[in-house]
Amino acid sequence: MRIALINGSPKMNNSASSILLEDIKEYVGENAEVTRLGFHSPTISQEVIEELEKTDIWVFSYPLYVDGIPGHLLSCLVQLEEVRIHNPQIHVYGIVNCGFYEGIQAEYALKILQNWCLKTGFIWSGGIGVGGGGGLAMMPQKESGYGPKTPIDKALVELSNAILKKQVRENIYVSVAFPRFLYKMGAQIGWRKMIKANGGKVKDLKKCWDK
């Protein structure tokens, strides 16, 4: 069994999408041959397409962008349509992370990938909507099943088992095991630091609303 883990984040390093794929790779262990691929720009190379043709399971991991998928990833999906990879037995899974606390916010982003599978003839096999994705990169490393990432770890283990069996399952939605108000407070501290790091002020945001 050959599995392609596809990072659809525009970030090359340290993204929530890459963290979630690394977990999947760990959970499938030695039961499959895993290929890591990055869709970080609007086009994919012929070399990447040839790698995809050699696999029978594709696992996409990408962030939520305005209730949908990133524009560059959409461009890559259109390119794959035009290439017409003739393998109706390819199973496709999706993992969408979002900055919102609630994982259900990723529902439509998963459905976009699901509808793409209907168009291309690939087998949509289910996915996970992950809430609280904005905090994954800052969470301390703990053994799977412990800490605020516990619900996400459980969902990833279940998805990995389904992948190894090529099972078709329903989409599920999870979030961090962390109080919503504390997550919101942490997010506000984070964007305030980003504004100051880029030479701005918090009050500058008001100017955007005034226009």
N, C-alpha and C positions, 0 to 999 in steps of 0.2 A: 504494500500500500504506500503510495506517495502522496504527501500532503503539501500543498503550497500555502504558506502563511503570508498573507498579503497586507502590508502596512499601508493604509490609505491616508495617513496623516501627512500634511504638508511639512511637518517637522521631521528633520532627518534623525534627530537624537532626542532621547529622554521624553518621549511623548507617552501619554496614557495608552494610546493604541499599541505602541511597541511593548509596553509593560504587560498588557493583557495577552499579547501574542506569545511573549516569553513564558507566561504561565501555561498557556496551551501546550507549548513545546515541551515543557517540563512534565505535564500531566500525560501526554501521549507516550512519553518516554521512548523506549527502544522498540515500541510496537509498530512504528512506521518510519519511513524515510521522509524527513522534513526538509523543505526548501523554503528559505526566507527571501521574500521579494518586497521591494519598496516601490509603491506608486506615489512618488512625491512631486511629480510634475504632470502636465497635461498629456504627455505622450509616453508610451512604453516602447522599449527597443525590440527589435526582432529576436534578440537573444532571450529576452524575458518571455516573449510569446512562445518561443520554442520550449522553454522550461515549463510553461503552463501546459503545453500539449502533452508533456510526459507525466503529468499528475492526474489523479482522479478525484481529488478533493481540494476545494479552494475555501480558505477561511479568510474573509475580509475583516479587518479591524480599522475603524475610522471614527473621527469625531463628528458630532452633530453640528451642522452649519445651517442656521436659520430654518430649523425643522426639517432639513434635508441633508444631502451628502455634500462634501466639498466639491467645488466646481471642477478642480483638476481631476478628481477621481471620476466624476461623471464623464469627462472627456475620455479618460482611459477606458471606461465601460463601452462607450460608443465605438472606440477603436477596436475593441475586442469583438463587437458585433460585426464590424466590417471585415475582420479577419476570417470570421466564420470557422471557428474551431469545431470540427465535426466529431463530437463525442457527447452524445446525449446521456451518457452515464455519469457525467461529472456532477458531484454533489457540491452545493454551495452553502456555506454557513456565514453568518454575519455577527459582528460584535460592534455595537455603537456605544461610544461613551459620550456623555454630555456634562456640561458644567452645572446644569440644573440638578437639584437634589433628587428629583423623582426620575427613575429610570424610564417610566412610561413616556417621557418627553421624546424618547428615541423611536417611538412607534412608527412614525411615517418614514423616517430614514431607513428603517429596516424594510418597510413595505416597498420602498423604491427599488431596493436590491432584489426583493422578491418578485416584483413586476418585471424587472430586467431579466430574471431567470425564465419567466413565462415567455418573454419575447425571444430569447436565445435558445430555449429548449433545454437548458440545464435544470437540474433537480434542486429546487429550493428546499433546504432541509432544516431551516430554523435558525434562530439567533437570540442574542441577548441585548437588552437595552440596559446600559449601566449608568446609574445616576451617581453624582458626586465624583465624576471623572476628573474634575479639576484638581482634586486633592491627592490622586493616586501617586503622582511623582514625589510628593512630600511626605508620604506615609512611611514610618519606620519599617524596615524589613523584619517580618515575623513569619514563623512557620505557618503554612496554609491552615486556615480554620481558626486562627486566633487574631484578635484585634479588630479594628473598624472595617477591615476588608473581608471579613468572614463571609457575609452573604454573597459577595462577588466571587470569592474562592469556591464556594459551594456550587454556584451556577456554572463556573468554568469547568469544574470537575465533571458535572453532569453533561455539559456540552462535549467535553473531550471523550467521554464514554460513548456518546452518540456518534461522534465523528469516527471513532475506531470501528463502530458497527455499521456505519453508513445509515444511521437511522434518521427518519424524518420526524421532526418534533415541532411543537408549537413555540412561538416566540415567548420569551419570559422577560420580566423586567425587575431589576433589583437596584438597591442603593447601598451606600455605606452604612455601617452600623454606628451611626454618629448622630446626635441630636440635630435636627434641622436648623435650629437657631444658632448653634455653634458653627455649623458649616457655613451658614450665611455670614456670620461674624468674621470667620477666617477669610472668606472670599473678599469681603469689603476691605480688610487689612491688606490683602494681596494686591488688589487693583490700586489702592492708594499708594503703595510702595512703587508700583510700576509707573504711575503718573509722575511721581517725584523723580524716579530714576531717569525718566525721559525729559526732564526739565520743565514739567508742567505743575499745575496746582489743582487741588481737588475742586476748587471753586470754578475752574475753567470749564468743567463739564456743563455748568449751567448755561454757558454761552451757546452750547449746541442746541439746547432746548428753546432758547430765546429766538433762534433764527427761523 
